[in-house]
Amino acid sequence: MFQQWLNWRSLLAIIAVIIVIGTIFYSRFLAGKIALEERHKVEAWAEAQQFIAKATPEQDILFATIIMAGQTEIPVIETNEKDSITNYHNIDSLQVTHSSGYLQGRLREFKKSNNPIVTYLDSESSTFNRYYYGESVLLKQVRYYPMVQLVIVALFILITLLAFAARHRSAQNQLWAGMAKETAHQLGTPLSALEGWVEMMKESPADQNMLREMEKDIGRLKLVSDRFSKIGSTPQLEKQDLVQTIQLVVDYVKKRAPSKVQFNIDFGGQNSIPVLISPPLFEWVVENILKNALDAMEGKGIITIQLRSTAAQAVIDITDTGKGISTANLGKVFNAGFTTKKRGWGLGLTLSRRIIEQYHKGELFVRQSEQGKGTTFRIILKHKKTSI
């Protein structure tokens, strides 16, 4: 669940970056087109103004007047050849009146924004006008649009992450509540056995076999308690022989498995593989997978445990010949609360993955599964420099 939450958070961040980058490029493209169109408008407006200024009574100035009247968006400041302001257009007159430096400030702004448009009074005259212009409201909106969208996307991601965080906390609460119930369920079996032994000892108090069996069940209770006490805190990893550890778990499960279930162990000819593990928790993982295999085979089949080790890692494959996992359920088997059993709380594989990935920095996943043929779970442990 935590890993899924991290994946979703990463996916959201990637989507946000793609949206923002795409918007920035598209906005720049639009801004470039609008800026070019605005320059053409100012050029046409400046030429129209010069045409009207030089027009004779016989010339028709209607078209030039229409062009000038249609330019109502782009602010323009006109200067002469000495760069002294002679006129302005689409600039707030009240600001100009009340602030002596306002127009000069706008002129400096326009000079930084765009190159001026120069028009000569005639081809032989040295008298000319410069037209400095700024950006229209539309162009400014297009330029600032990515920033606005970035804020919106950031708010959306924040809300989504808060929702995921709340969902994650809820899932964690369900996990711990379910784990408490799972604890009670696991403790119930040896406790019931102890009660039976006590009743029998009332009749045969000197029976040493019963005492030995009771000691085994008490040891089992202590083991279960030790396992759950390590969940939620960082356990101390110890130097252990992986071959011996797996063999002990297989022997324990084998004694409690149906007689028609066959166990095949293949250690690849290796007698010892030193690793750093938390023995109670790692044994719990292997035991959970083996118990799932027994449930899947329903009393009959073959369980194969294969161990291979390289300089970098140890790989454990646990394969059963059970009913397999459907494609629809493959992505859910490690989710807290997911189970196809009539009994249990669906926490075994969830906790197993947490133990391997968070505590041992390894991997646990379904290597392959086919309905009607079986399933293979794979555990990968990274080697650290150690010796036994």
Secondary structure by P-SEA (a helix, b strand, c coil): caaaaaaaaaaaaaaaaaaaaaaaaaaaaaaaaaaaaaaaaaaaaaaaaaaaaaccccccaaaaaaaaaacccbbbbbbcccccccccccccaaaaaaccaaaaaaaaaaaacbbbbbbbcccccccbbbbbbbbcaaaaaaaaaaaaaaaaaaaaaaaaaaaaaaaaaaaaaaaaaaaaaaaaaaaaaaaaaaaaaaaaaaaccccaaaaaaaaaaaaaaaaaaaaaaacccbbbbbbccaaaaaaaaaaaaaaaccccbbbbbbcccccbbbbbcaaaaaaaaaaaaaaaaaaaaccbbbbbbbbbbcccbbbbbbbbcccccccccccccccccccccccccccaaaaaaaaacccccccccccccccccbbbbbbbbbbccccc
